[in-house]
Amino acid sequence: MGQVKEKTLRKVEDFFARETTMRGSPEIQVTLEDLRRETKLSLVTIYKALDNLMEKGTLAVVDQGSRRSPKIYRYLTGLNIEPKVPESMDLMGLAKALEDLVHELAVKEKVIEALRTKLAVYEAQESQVLYRLRVSDDVEVIVRKKAQ
């Protein structure tokens, strides 16, 4: 297939970085429709971007799945504990390594912000609970304050 722009490739890579970080595993099961919805790219562009990431060695297909089931991908650069060390100590290599680290930090900050937003929603819901009554292991009655 063809090459895609760096910005487009970055969108797909960010999706995999964010999802693997949130799930805590380098392997994720994803459909092309999920990728299309999250990245807002066309399916043809997504196919090209996935091929480019596989050629770069950033992404690998673990399970092809079937037409109806999603593929399982392994994001190879995510969840690395040891920092990346530039192979050559020239200025361009160092600048690129710093740029990659800044980008990785930005992705992680987005994930943290999304988790904080979810936590705030749950805390707001919990603050309106006046009374809980556990009827059985499966049933719980919750009385909340009326929203104003």
Contacts in CASP RR format, 6 or more apart in sequence:
PFRMAT RR
TARGET T0000
AUTHOR 0000-0000-0000
METHOD contacts of the structure
MODEL  1
MGQVKEKTLRKVEDFFARETTMRGSPEIQVTLEDLRRETKLSLVTIYKAL
DNLMEKGTLAVVDQGSRRSPKIYRYLTGLNIEPKVPESMDLMGLAKALED
LVHELAVKEKVIEALRTKLAVYEAQESQVLYRLRVSDDVEVIVRKKAQ
1 47 0 8 1.000
1 48 0 8 1.000
1 51 0 8 1.000
1 52 0 8 1.000
2 48 0 8 1.000
2 51 0 8 1.000
2 52 0 8 1.000
3 48 0 8 1.000
3 52 0 8 1.000
4 45 0 8 1.000
4 48 0 8 1.000
4 49 0 8 1.000
4 52 0 8 1.000
8 41 0 8 1.000
8 45 0 8 1.000
8 49 0 8 1.000
9 49 0 8 1.000
9 52 0 8 1.000
9 53 0 8 1.000
10 103 0 8 1.000
11 39 0 8 1.000
11 41 0 8 1.000
11 49 0 8 1.000
12 35 0 8 1.000
12 39 0 8 1.000
12 41 0 8 1.000
12 46 0 8 1.000
12 49 0 8 1.000
12 50 0 8 1.000
12 53 0 8 1.000
13 53 0 8 1.000
13 58 0 8 1.000
13 59 0 8 1.000
14 107 0 8 1.000
15 35 0 8 1.000
15 38 0 8 1.000
15 39 0 8 1.000
16 28 0 8 1.000
16 53 0 8 1.000
16 58 0 8 1.000
16 59 0 8 1.000
16 73 0 8 1.000
16 75 0 8 1.000
16 78 0 8 1.000
17 75 0 8 1.000
17 77 0 8 1.000
17 78 0 8 1.000
17 104 0 8 1.000
17 107 0 8 1.000
18 107 0 8 1.000
18 110 0 8 1.000
18 111 0 8 1.000
19 28 0 8 1.000
19 30 0 8 1.000
19 75 0 8 1.000
20 26 0 8 1.000
20 27 0 8 1.000
20 28 0 8 1.000
20 75 0 8 1.000
20 78 0 8 1.000
20 79 0 8 1.000
21 78 0 8 1.000
21 79 0 8 1.000
21 107 0 8 1.000
21 108 0 8 1.000
21 111 0 8 1.000
22 111 0 8 1.000
22 114 0 8 1.000
22 115 0 8 1.000
24 79 0 8 1.000
25 79 0 8 1.000
26 74 0 8 1.000
26 75 0 8 1.000
26 76 0 8 1.000
26 78 0 8 1.000
26 79 0 8 1.000
27 62 0 8 1.000
27 72 0 8 1.000
27 73 0 8 1.000
27 74 0 8 1.000
27 75 0 8 1.000
28 72 0 8 1.000
28 73 0 8 1.000
28 75 0 8 1.000
29 70 0 8 1.000
29 71 0 8 1.000
29 72 0 8 1.000
29 73 0 8 1.000
30 70 0 8 1.000
30 71 0 8 1.000
30 73 0 8 1.000
31 70 0 8 1.000
31 71 0 8 1.000
32 43 0 8 1.000
32 46 0 8 1.000
32 47 0 8 1.000
34 70 0 8 1.000
35 41 0 8 1.000
35 46 0 8 1.000
36 42 0 8 1.000
36 43 0 8 1.000
36 46 0 8 1.000
39 46 0 8 1.000
41 49 0 8 1.000
50 59 0 8 1.000
53 59 0 8 1.000
54 60 0 8 1.000
54 61 0 8 1.000
57 76 0 8 1.000
58 75 0 8 1.000
58 76 0 8 1.000
58 77 0 8 1.000
59 73 0 8 1.000
59 74 0 8 1.000
59 75 0 8 1.000
59 76 0 8 1.000
60 73 0 8 1.000
60 74 0 8 1.000
60 76 0 8 1.000
61 71 0 8 1.000
61 72 0 8 1.000
61 73 0 8 1.000
61 74 0 8 1.000
62 72 0 8 1.000
62 73 0 8 1.000
62 74 0 8 1.000
63 71 0 8 1.000
63 72 0 8 1.000
64 71 0 8 1.000
65 71 0 8 1.000
65 72 0 8 1.000
83 101 0 8 1.000
84 97 0 8 1.000
84 100 0 8 1.000
84 101 0 8 1.000
85 97 0 8 1.000
86 93 0 8 1.000
86 94 0 8 1.000
86 96 0 8 1.000
86 97 0 8 1.000
125 144 0 8 1.000
128 144 0 8 1.000
128 145 0 8 1.000
128 147 0 8 1.000
129 142 0 8 1.000
129 143 0 8 1.000
129 144 0 8 1.000
130 143 0 8 1.000
130 144 0 8 1.000
130 145 0 8 1.000
131 142 0 8 1.000
131 143 0 8 1.000
132 140 0 8 1.000
132 141 0 8 1.000
132 142 0 8 1.000
132 143 0 8 1.000
133 140 0 8 1.000
133 141 0 8 1.000
133 142 0 8 1.000
133 143 0 8 1.000
134 140 0 8 1.000
134 141 0 8 1.000
135 141 0 8 1.000
END
